[in-house]
């Protein structure tokens, strides 16, 4: 046993021999890493899967185009979602989250609100992107639905990636300059169309990444990062319908609802849960219409979910 342990220790590269890299795609425990001008197919040691797209890492080469991720540099931010059994890393070191919604098909307020809570808790700026504004019949109702978020101070940008591609690109580029941005949204919102406008070679890059990760036809099941000019990058994530936040405690949740902020600390009881307690400043604000009812309902649901965590 001792001999094998010493042999394994010798196989690990010394810190001086490690190369820096940027994780640009992830599929299971397989990662594509940009190391200088090269793209390397990397794995983690053992069964670790705590690496995210956007992570800056240190790797040891095992061949000309392969390596082992030995360590992760300190993260600036980390976005992830979770259910009661496991967590799913979305991206690391992002500055902003763009939530793409559309006039058609209809989006769910639950996913939008959960994504905003995740952004607040991670210290990431959040924007809403309303796509397909050329579908004018549904536009007034969609705008009305987004007002609850606009009133909270979240910017809403209206675009039409297919009908007005040049205008869409012109609207996006200043927002992306010098920042790392992740796009999320339900399937069908037009996220891929937006990515293809901003990154003209995105389809080619995705095929290359898919081949490197050996994901074959499952090209939509992994997150990938596209580097832009300067320090900017944009991360495309698979479309998903649910956004679990089981990892957030009750205290973290109340601080992640920016509409709750003016009322925190003003309840009759210092340990108020803001659910059904008398003298709750948050509940009084809901009754007065100062906090939207759907936002408080989501808070109550998330508090319930956080109590169900098993991992």
Secondary structure by P-SEA (a helix, b strand, c coil): caaaaaaaaaaccccccbbbbbbccccccbbbbbccccccccccccccccccccccbbbbbccccbbbbccccccccccccccccccccccccccbbbbbbcccccccaaaaaaaaaaaaaacbbbbbbbcccccccccaaaaaaaaaaaaacbbbbbbbccccaaaaaaacccccccbbbbbbbccccaaaaaaaaaccaaaaaaaaaaaaaccccccccbbbbbbccccbbbbbbccccccccccccaaaaaaaccccccccccccccccccccccccaaaaaaaaccccaaaaaaaaaaaaaaaaccc
